[in-house]
Amino acid sequence: MVKVKNTAFIILAIALLLAGCSEKAPIDSNAVVSGEHQINIDKLEIYHFHGTHQCYSCKTVGAYAEETVNTFFPNELKTGKIVFRHINGELPENMDLVMKYKATGSSLWLGVYTKEGEFKAEQNTNVWYKINNKIDYMNYLREVIEQKLAGN
């Protein structure tokens, strides 16, 4: 019975992940919100969740995010203050991260760990609207990351 439940869960997770792959930006009520109180950041995870087969938009969101982090935050990557990874949500070994972030499709998530031991994950859907302009995308995401690192 446990194996059936695990298999059903994996199938559901894969179906949800694949549902996000489209030419239109996904809608998410947990999008980045500005104006929140300042917090002490310990680490920032930036994850590009995707399926095995990706459309142009899905690939672009991930590639531009990786280039942004590598270009503007090399020191933070080196020290571990920022972690960036592409996560194939269809692979069983990534199910814990899919669950932790509640990723339901191709998406870009920012996970903030505070010095007080708290964790908060937010999906950024705005990047989908910027994939036709690499410079605009990178400047936008750079600002989002800088705000997160500043505790906003």
ZANU-14084 format. One record per atom (N, C-alpha, C): z, x, y; residue in three letters. Coordinates in steps of 0.001 Angstrom, whole numbers, plus 500000, padded with zeros to 6 digits. Atoms other than C-alpha are relative to their C-alpha. Last residue first. Example, Ala and Ser with C-alpha at 12.3 -4.5 7.8 and 13.67 -1.06 7.14 Angstrom:
<rs>
499940499180498810SER507140513670498940SER500730499230501090SER500000500890498810ALA507800512300495500ALA500000500900501200ALA
</rs>
This chain:
<rs>
500355501313499428ASN502217513700543148ASN499267499154498998ASN498996501000500331GLY504031516617541533GLY499751498630500590GLY499058500071498879ALA502079519423543176ALA501091498952499761ALA499218498780500029LEU500401520132539833LEU501045500029501121LEU499097500062501169LYS499279516503539668LYS500909501227499967LYS498965500980499697GLN497878516649543215GLN501006499906498850GLN499109499397499010GLU496017519884542438GLU501143499044500349GLU499175499010500705ILE494589518270539289ILE500997500656500965ILE499087500735500882VAL493342515224541202VAL500953500966499313VAL498985500627499150GLU491863517446543930GLU501025499235499156GLU499158498916499479ARG490025519598541379ARG501138499419500843ARG499045499684501058LEU488779516424539687LEU500927501136500428LEU499088501129500236TYR487194515217542939TYR501063500372498962TYR499087500055498853ASN485714518603543829ASN501026498880499831ASN499083498869500076MET484270518973540326MET500995499999501163MET499107500138501157TYR482758515496540259TYR501053501103500013TYR499081501081499653ASP481296515833543768ASP501035499800498888ASP499121499459498961ILE479772519193542824ILE501038498962500406ILE499058499035500568LYS478369517820539555LYS500993500524501045LYS499882498989498956ASN476731514780541132ASN501098500979499580ASN501343499726499475ASN475408512267538598ASN500009501031501116ASN500735499080500873ILE478673512460536645ILE498583500292500475ILE500388498788499295LYS480678511019539550LYS499126500937499160LYS500856500378498883TYR481211507403538502TYR499433501215500733TYR501234500578500545TRP482539508468535107TRP499009499651501111TRP500956498921500282VAL485071510740536816VAL498666499457499485VAL500870499730498855ASN486773507672538295ASN498963501080499728ASN501313500626500193THR488098506603534897THR499034500308501137THR500717499993498730ASN491044508983534890ASN498602499454499755ASN501439499851500164GLN493339508090532008GLN499367499983501390GLN500840500898499209GLU496990508697532666GLU498537500296499713GLU501439499800500162ALA499638510181530393ALA499248498959500815ALA500779501143499548LYS503304510517531323LYS498519500351499883LYS501441499891500228PHE505866512761529695PHE499328498728500485PHE500753501247500063GLU509498513355530652GLU498516500292499788GLU500308500385501370GLY511482516473529777GLY499251498685499856GLY498905500837500484GLU513175517002533154GLU499732499476498584GLU498920499070500342LYS510809519887533872LYS501223499248499480LYS499124499593498907THR508070517284533776THR501044500985499503THR498668499730500530TYR505206517063531308TYR500854500470501172TYR499069499226499193VAL502056515471532726VAL501342500095499276VAL498633500187500471GLY499210514318530525GLY500927500935500736GLY499119498979499460LEU495800513923532127LEU501413499658499568LEU498588500303499816TRP493206511986530172TRP500737501201500566TRP499342498816499476LEU489417511976530241LEU501435499613500354LEU499174500133498802SER487725509391528052SER500581501344500411SER500293498781499276SER485375508676525191SER500670499885501360SER501429499731499922GLY487108505828523515GLY499793501329500677GLY500753501021500726THR490468504237522865THR498498500217500069THR501425499859499696ALA492858507011523826ALA499200499034499134ALA500565501350500103LYS496456505808523514LYS498520500002500387LYS500685500314498752TYR497557509259524709TYR499446498574500043TYR499133499616498887LYS500154509761521990LYS499389499588501338LYS498900500964499886MET498083507827519451MET500879500293501215MET500638501284499662VAL494914509863520004VAL501086498948500216VAL500333499962498571LEU497058513008520018LEU499351498705500466LEU498733499992499261ASP498610512142516645ASP499743500016501509ASP499467501352499850MET495201511145515279MET501316499959500767MET499768500281498582ASN493691514595515947ASN500639498632500246ASN499029499043499467GLU493943515939512376GLU500309499769501484GLU498623500349500366PRO492252512768511105PRO501045500943500600PRO499478499106501027LEU489057513548513035LEU501463499682499713LEU500350500511501320GLU487501510618514857GLU500573500858498884GLU499056501006500450GLY489306511392518096GLY499688499397498649GLY500788500965500752ASN487329514577518611ASN500979499017499363ASN499352500551501190ILE489486516256521229ILE499073498983499349ILE500847501111500429HIS487966518569523852HIS500599499524498680HIS500651500028501316ARG490759520709525186ARG499086498799499900ARG501202500841500062PHE492359521816528448PHE499423500088498599PHE500656499915501303VAL495928523071528828VAL498794499081500067VAL501031500994500296ILE497343523754532274ILE499439500293498618ILE499614501104499104LYS500638525563532964LYS499020498838499844LYS499642501171500779GLY499767527667529907GLY500497498836500843GLY498544500077500145THR499870530965531833THR500454498811499150THR499494498772500620LYS496174531708531295LYS501503499919499740LYS500402500008501410LEU495100528147532010LEU500616501177499262LEU499177501036500625GLU497115528097535241GLU499660499854498515GLU498636499468500147ASN495527531406536234ASN500909499006499296ASN499932499006501088PRO492005530134535515PRO501405500556499794PRO498631499831500494PHE492485526946537585PHE500118501047498883PHE498979500092498964PHE489458526462539835PHE501423500299499541PHE500382499454498698THR486490527545537736THR501172500078500963THR500270498561500125ASN487834527071534198ASN499711500649501346ASN498744499318500336VAL489375523687535046VAL499787501509499925VAL499074500116498861THR486262522435536796THR501274500779499736THR500461499063498973GLU483946523763534069GLU500922499972501220GLU499716498637500462GLU485977521972531394GLU499593501026501046GLU498549499827499945ALA485924518726533347ALA500375501419499582ALA499619499817498595TYR482185519047533949TYR501509500198500140TYR500507498704499542ALA481525519573530244ALA500411500282501443ALA499251498893500590GLY483757516703529158GLY499578501358500519GLY498606500125499557VAL482364514074531523VAL500820501182499480VAL499930499530498624THR478844515360530806THR501422499928500538THR500089498534499990LYS479156515011527042LYS500201500551501400LYS498782499500500652CYS480329511407527342CYS500031501527500008CYS498870500207499083SER477582510562529832SER501291500575499429SER500105499070498873TYR474837512094527657TYR501217499887500912TYR501146500244499127CYS475957510156524573CYS500019501025501133CYS499757500279498593GLN478352511596522035GLN498691499739500741GLN501308500154499367HIS478345511529518249HIS500225499539501428HIS500869498972500583THR481564512886516764THR498623499977500648THR500343500216501396GLY483660510777519112GLY499119501137499506GLY501381500388500286HIS485286511853522337HIS499841499731498510HIS500116500641501305PHE488608512554524026PHE498563499526499813PHE501220500797500058HIS488489515000526924HIS499912499459498574HIS500711500190501258TYR492038516206527310TYR498787499110500193TYR501218500717499635ILE493761517668530341ILE499156499933498735ILE501035500007501036GLU497335518669529642GLU498829499179500501GLU501016501042499861LEU499549519533532600LEU498967500172498895LEU501305499726500612LYS502768521494532131LYS499094498802500217LYS499850498871500910ASP506233521833533701ASP498633500403499433ASP500928499880501126ILE505708519617536732ILE500285501257499185ILE500130498586500349ASN508619518786539013ASN499193500140498728ASN499228499570501160ILE508096515258540366ILE499773501487499753ILE500257498633500424GLN506937513720543659GLN500927500385498856GLN499025499013499569HIS507048509951543969HIS499686501372499421HIS498788500011500805GLU503862507935543433GLU500938501105500488GLU498857500512499278GLY501371507506546280GLY501280499929499178GLY499415499084499032SER498224507850544230SER501219499361500641SER499496500726498843VAL497367506004541043VAL500623501010500953VAL499135499205499143VAL495229507543538335VAL500372499215501253VAL500687498962499247ALA493761504833536126ALA500981500707500923ALA499097498864499842ASN496116502935533806ASN499354501138500764ASN498976500355499032SER494319499574534182SER500978501139500239SER498661499750500500ASP491267500993532473ASP501017499692501081ASP499031500525499059ILE487625500044532782ILE501365500181499392ILE499016500917500552PRO485122502191530935PRO500959499541501094PRO498643499472499997ALA482222503661532892ALA500956498978499410ALA499161500507498924LYS478805502404531881LYS501393500582499875LYS500495499475498746GLU476341504434529804GLU500828499514501186GLU501068500809499424SER478330503746526709SER499560500635501294SER501211499233499749CYS480743505488524371CYS498889499071500466CYS500059499499498631GLY484089503752524722GLY498722500718500337GLY500275501102499084ALA483736501610521594ALA499856500476501430ALA501440500158499842LEU483495504772519512LEU499643498897500990LEU500540498806499357LEU487152505577520066LEU498516499850500272LEU499618500049498594LEU488246502029519279LEU499439501192500764LEU500758501088499367ALA486286502025516036ALA500313499917501482ALA501383499535499846ILE487717505421515098ILE499159498936500693ILE500010498969498959ALA491281504238515741ALA498585500509500255ALA499808500652498709LEU490708501053513736LEU499938501018501135LEU501237500733499712ILE489281502997510785ILE500099499320501358ILE501016499005499656ILE492211505412510924ILE498684499320500348ILE499681499461498678PHE494697502533510991PHE498943500995500452PHE500331501041499019ALA493015500780508081ALA500278500493501407ALA501458500072499924THR493110503987506068THR499573498973501025THR500476498791499317ASN496789504496506855ASN498497499971500164ASN499620500124498592LYS497598500873505915LYS499506501205500785LYS500860501040499426VAL495645501158502643VAL500300499845501484VAL501321499407499829LYS497392504455501817LYS499027499002500627LYS499945499126498844VAL500792502854502423VAL498623500608500267VAL500000500818498813MET500000500000500000MET500000500866501257MET
</rs>
